[in-house]
Amino acid sequence: MFLKIAGVRLSDISPDLEDIIVKTLEVTYSGQYGWKKVGKVLGVNQDNLNYWENLKSMEKPATGQLLETIKATHPEFTIIDLMDTLRSPEVQLPEVALRIHQHLRSARR
C-alpha cells in the first residue's frame, strides 16, 4: 500500500500532505530554507528562488510556489521522488522525508 501511495504524483497529493510539506520546508536548515535546497537540486531558476525568498508577503508561501513550479515543469514527479530528493546528499533533509513517510503510513490506516 505504501508503494501505491508513494507513487502518487505531486499534483495529486492531499491538502493535508501538502500542508505538512509547506510547513516543514518553510524552515531554515543550516542557514538555508528547505524549499530553496530542493529547488536548487531540481533546477528551478535561481531568479525565481531569490524572488520567492525576498517576497515574504506573498499569498502563497515559497514552498507552495515551488510545488506549483515542480507540478508544472515535472508533471511526472511523485511523492517518492520528493522524498528521494529530500534524502539526497545535496539537500540532506531526511527528517522531512521521514515526516512525509509517517503521514503516508498513518493516512492509509
C-alpha positions in Angstrom: 0.0 0.0 0.0 2.8 2.5 0.8 4.3 2.0 -2.7 0.9 2.8 -4.2 0.6 6.0 -2.2 4.3 6.9 -2.7 3.9 6.6 -6.5 1.2 9.4 -6.4 2.2 12.4 -8.5 2.9 15.5 -6.6 0.0 17.2 -8.4 -2.4 14.6 -6.8 -1.3 14.7 -3.1 -3.8 15.5 -0.4 -4.1 19.1 1.0 -3.0 17.7 4.4 0.2 16.3 3.0 0.9 19.5 1.0 0.4 21.4 4.3 3.0 19.3 6.0 5.4 19.7 3.2 4.9 23.5 3.2 5.3 23.8 7.0 8.5 21.6 7.1 10.2 23.3 4.1 9.5 26.8 5.2 12.1 26.4 8.0 15.8 27.1 7.6 18.2 24.3 7.8 21.9 25.2 8.2 21.1 28.8 7.2 19.0 27.9 4.1 15.3 27.3 3.6 14.4 23.7 2.9 12.4 24.7 -0.1 15.3 26.5 -1.6 17.6 23.5 -1.2 15.0 21.3 -3.0 14.5 24.0 -5.7 18.2 24.2 -6.4 18.6 20.4 -6.8 15.6 20.3 -9.1 17.0 23.0 -11.3 14.5 25.7 -10.5 15.6 29.1 -11.9 17.7 30.9 -9.4 15.9 34.2 -10.1 12.6 32.5 -9.0 14.2 31.2 -5.9 15.6 34.6 -5.0 12.2 36.3 -5.8 10.3 33.9 -3.6 12.8 34.3 -0.7 12.5 38.1 -0.8 8.7 38.2 -1.0 7.5 37.2 2.4 4.1 38.8 2.0 3.0 36.5 -0.9 -0.4 34.9 -0.8 1.2 31.5 -1.1 4.4 30.5 0.8 7.6 30.0 -1.1 7.2 26.2 -0.7 3.8 26.5 -2.3 5.3 28.4 -5.2 8.0 25.7 -5.5 5.4 22.9 -5.5 3.4 24.7 -8.2 6.6 25.1 -10.3 7.5 21.4 -9.9 4.0 20.3 -10.8 4.1 22.4 -14.0 7.6 21.6 -15.1 7.8 17.9 -13.9 4.3 16.6 -14.1 5.6 13.0 -13.6 7.3 13.9 -10.3 6.0 11.7 -7.5 5.9 12.0 -3.7 8.7 9.3 -3.6 10.7 11.5 -6.0 10.4 14.3 -3.5 11.3 12.0 -0.6 14.4 10.8 -2.5 15.4 14.5 -3.2 15.0 15.3 0.5 17.3 12.4 1.4 19.9 13.3 -1.3 23.4 14.4 -0.3 22.7 17.9 -1.8 19.6 18.5 0.3 20.2 16.4 3.4 16.7 16.7 4.9 15.9 13.1 5.8 13.8 14.2 8.8 11.4 15.9 6.3 11.2 12.7 4.2 10.6 10.8 7.4 7.7 13.1 8.3 6.1 12.6 4.9 6.6 8.8 5.3 4.9 8.9 8.7 2.0 10.9 7.3 1.5 8.4 4.4 1.6 5.4 6.8 -0.9 7.0 9.2 -3.2 8.1 6.3 -3.5 4.5 5.0 -5.0 3.3 8.3 
